[in-house]
Amino acid sequence: MTPDCVLKSLLMIILALFSANASNWLYLAKLSSLGSITEEEGCERLKGLIQRQVQVCRASVEVMDSVRRGAQLAIQECQHQFRHRRWNCSTLDTPPLFGRVASQGTREAAFVYAVSAASLAYSVTRACSSGELERCGCDRSVQGGAGTEGEDGVHQGPRFQWAGCSDNVAYGVAFSASFADVRERSRRSAAGRALMNLHNNEAGRNAVLSLMRVECKCHGVSGSCEVRTCWRAMPPFRAVGVLLKEKFDGATEVEPRRIGSARALVPRNPQFKPHTPEDLVYLEPSLDFCERDAGSGVLGTEGRACNLTSKAVDGCQLLCCGRGFHSRQAQLLERCGCKFHWCCYVRCRQCLRRVEVHTCR
């Protein structure tokens, strides 16, 4: 094979890998700002977008900086939730951002898709509520008021009035679906991977919806809270990440089957109960992530800090994959002897504490 043929083959493999990963829009997290792009130019130059996402970008240019912040939020939350695991959500400097990890049908890919769709809905919703976007604002569908009545019809407790700025999560969820799902919906009749991605995207958005809460402010003489104004608000995104991590731990292994004229995902083990729209699903077992594989975006666990006393996944035995670990003494600089001084500051000393650090071989 000639050098030109070899180069052409390598380019085809790279392009195939790049186009196969529908989460490549997360590469927008590497950009500092998207405020300079316009409808006429700019969307085509954004790395990681497929053509249908470029079309969404052109139609919704003002939303794209929220998309960038959503990508950053997804990566930060993924790295926080997996900081003690063999795969710690490490990223590459070039797309695909997670290497082949997100392009395989594993639990890890399921989490990446779910947290990405959730963070996109979250970031766009937050931009609506803060007045950054002209096309959306607060959720005005939540209106009116009510009182609390006991079984005998007698008023009990403070009345409340829907007011304030309820988060317009419906708009954020709709935009997330239109942007994150476009490639999968265009190939929905393909193998189960498209169905898996769509399901996990929806599970991520459902996590945001399920954690919506009511926040209130009291009004009345001397703080009597005779009347409250209330609004619907999203939770901290950390709560969404925690919920999706729980779903990751309990994810269901599925396989695509034809049911009537449609294809659907069903549990591979018939003894397992069917998954719900809130659960994560996966098609393939995970890698062990023990050894470095730069081509796949797997950094391995060599050099990672481990917990000598833990029996969980962050323990030296499991995290180091049985290879053993190095131990060394280190000095940790920390604040100590803090005292409150009137008024109104805290003064601390700087202390050195000797600690033992363990790292995987």
N, C-alpha and C positions, 0 to 999 in steps of 0.2 A: 504494500500500500504506500502511495506517494505521500510526502509530507503534507501536501495540500489536502489530500483526502483525509489524513489523520486529523488535521486542524478542523476541517469541515465537520467531521464526525463528533469531535469534542464540542464544537459550537452547538451542534444539534442537541447533544445530551444536555448541555447547560441550559439551552433555551427550553427544552422539554421540562427540565426540573423547575425552571423559573415559572413557566406557565402553569405547571401542575399545582402550584401552591397558591391557593386562593387567599391566603392570609398575607400576601406580600405587601398589601397596603400598609402594614405595620411599619414598613421601612420609612414612612413619613415621620416617624418619631425621631429620626436622625436629623431632621431639618430644624433650624432654629425658628423659622417663621414661614407662613404661607401668605402673609398679608399683601405681597406684591403681585400675585397671580391675577389675571383678568380672564373674562369670558373668551376674549379673542385669542389669547396665547397664555401658555403656562401649564395648563392641565396635562398636555401631552408630554411635558418635560418631567413630570413627577414620576420618579422611579417606583415601581411596584404596582401601578394601577393597570388593570386590564382595560380594554376599549370601552366596555360598558360602564366601568367606574369613571373613566375619562368623561363620558357623556353626562354622568351624574355630577361630576365636578363642574363641567361647563354650565349646567343648569343651576348649580347651587354653590357658586364660587365663595360666597360669604361664609358658608358653613365649613369650608375646608380647613380652616385653622382649628376649629373644634375637632375635626377628624384627626388632625395631627396631635392635639392634646389627648385625644382618646387613645391613640396608639401609644403615646408615652405612658399613660395611666395603666394600660393593659400590661405593658412590659414591666413596669415597676411593681404592680401587684403580683404578677406571675413570679417574679424574682423573690418577692417577699414570701409568698406562700411555699415556694420550693427551695428556700435558702438552706434547708437542712437535708435535702434529698440528693441522691447521686446526680440526677439531672436537675440543675438549679436554674433552669430557664435562661441559660447563657445564650448570648446573641453574637452574630457575626457582624463584620463591618460592611458587608455587601449582601444584597438580597440573594437568595431567601434568608431572612433575618435569623430564623431558627435552624438553618440548614435543612436536612431531610427530616428532622424530628417532626415538624408540623405537616409534612407531606405524606406521612404514613398514618395508617388508621389506628393509632394507639391511644391509650388513655391520655398521654401527654398532649397529643394533637387535639383530643377532645377538649381538654382544659383550655388550650390556646384559643381555639375557636370560640368557646363559650365566654371566656373573659374578654376577648376582643370585641365580640358583639355587644356584651354588657357595657364595656367601657365606652364604646362609640355612642350607644344610647344615652349613657350617663353624661358624657361630655357635651353632647348636643343639647340635651335637656337643660343642663346647667347654663349653657350659653343663652338659651331662650329666656330663662328666668332672670338672668342678669342684664337683659336688654341688649345683648350684643348683636342679635339677629333681627332684621326687619320683618322677616316672614313669619316669625313666631314670637310669642311672649309668654305671659303667665297663663295658666289653665283657667279660663273663664267659665268653664262648664260646671265648676264646683261653686254653687251659690246657694243663698237662702240661709235658714237657721232652724234651730230646734231647741227643745227643752228636754229635760230628763224627768220622766214620770214614773211613779211607783205603780204597783199592781192596783191600787185603789184610785188611780188617776190623779193623785195629788202630786204637784210639782216637787221634785227632789233634785237638789244639786243645782249648779249654775247652768243657765241657758248658754248656747253658743251660736255664733254667727260665722258662716264661712266668709272669710275676708283674707286680706294679705295676698301674697303671690304664691299660689299653688304651683308646684313644678309641673310643667307641661310634658310629662313623661310620654304621653301618647305620640307627640311629634318626634321625640327622640327615638322611641322604639320604631316608629314608621321609617325614619331616615336610616336607622341602623339596618333594617330589613332591606331597604332599597339599595343600600351601598354594599353591605357585607355579603348579601345573599345572591347578588346578580349572576355571578358565574355559575353557582350551583344550580340555580333555577333554570339556566339555559341548557344544562346537561342533566336534568333531573332523571331522564330515562337511562342514564349511564349506570355503572356499577354502584354498589352500595355506598361508596365513599361520598358521593354527592348527598345521598340521604343522611349519612352520618353527620356531615358538616352542617346541613340545614337543621337537623335536629338539635345539635349542640349550640348552634347560633341562637336558636329559639330558647333553649334552656338558659343561656346566659341572660337574654332579655327578660325571661320569666323571673330570674333571680332578682333583678332590679324591681320588677313590678311587685313581687311578693313581699319585699321589704319596705315598700312605701309606708309611711307613718303619718300620723296626724300630730301637728305641733300647734300649740295654743298660747295665747297671751291673755292674762287676766285684766279685767277692768272693773272698777267699782270703788266705792268710798273706802279709804284706808286699806286698800289691797284686799277687799272682801271677795273679789272674784265673782261678783254678782252676774257678770256677763263675760264670756270669753270670745275672742276672735280666733278662729282656727283655719289652718290651711294644710294641704297635703304636701309632704316634703320627701325627697329621696333620703336614704340613709347615707352615712359615710361609705365610700366605696370599699373600705376595708371590710365592712360587713358583707358586701357582695362577694368579695374574694374569699372570705372564710366559708361562706355557704357553698360556693363553687368548689372549694377544696374538699369539703365534705362530700359533695357529689362525685368528685374525682375518686375519692377513696372507695365509694360504693358504686362506681360505674358498672354498667351492665355490658357484657360481651354479647354482641348481636351478629346476625348474618342476614343478608338480603334474601327475601323470598317473594315470589309472585303470589299475590292473593287476589284472585279474580283477574281484573285487567290491570291492576296496579302492583307496583313493587313496594314492599314495606320491610322494615327492620324488625326481626323477632329475636328473642333471646336464643343464643346458641344452645344453652342448656334448657331443655323443656321443663325442668323442675323449677326454674326461676320464674317469678311472677313477671308479667310484662312491665316494661319501664313506663314511666309517666313523662309528660312533656317537660317536667322540671329536672329529670334525671339526665346524666351524661351517658353516652353509649360509645362503644369502640368496637373495631373489627379485628384487630390484630394484637397479639401480646406485645408488651413493651420490651425494648432492649434492656440489657443490664446496666448500660451506661458506665461500666467500670473502666474501660480502656479508651484512650484518646483516639478519635477518628475525625480528623479535621474535615474530610470530605463530607461527612454527615453532620457536621456542626456539633459533634459530641466532644467535650473537652476532657472527659474522664475525671477521676477523683484524685489523681496524684497531686500532692501538695495541698489538698483541702484540709481545713481544720476539722477535727472530730472531737466528740465528747467521750472521754474515757469511761465515765460511769454510766452512760446511757445504754440501754438495751434496744432502743428504738432505731429508726433509720439514720439518725445523726450520730449514733455510736460508732466507735472506731472499728468494731468488727464488721458491721454491715456497710458503713460508708466506704471503708477501705477495701471492701470485697475480699477480705481474708488475706490481703497482702502484708498486713502489719502496718506499723506506723512509727514515726520518729517522735521523740519527746525532747523538749528543750525548755530551759528557764528563760523567762522574759520579764521585763519590767513594764508595768502598766501605770501611766500617769493619770491620776484621777483627782477629783475634788474631794476634800475631806474637812472635817472640823468646821462645818458651815454654821454661822451664827447670824441671827436676825438683828439688825441695828435700827433703832428708832430714829427717825422715820425716813425712808422706808427702803431699805436695801439689805441684801444678804452678802456677807463676806465669807469666803472660803479659802482654805489653804490648798496648795498643790502637794499631793502625796504620791510617792512611788510605792506600788504594791507588786511584789514578786509573784508571778503566776507560772504555772506549767502549761505549755502549749503542745498539743499533739497534732501532727499532720500525717496524712496518709502517704505511704511509700509509693 
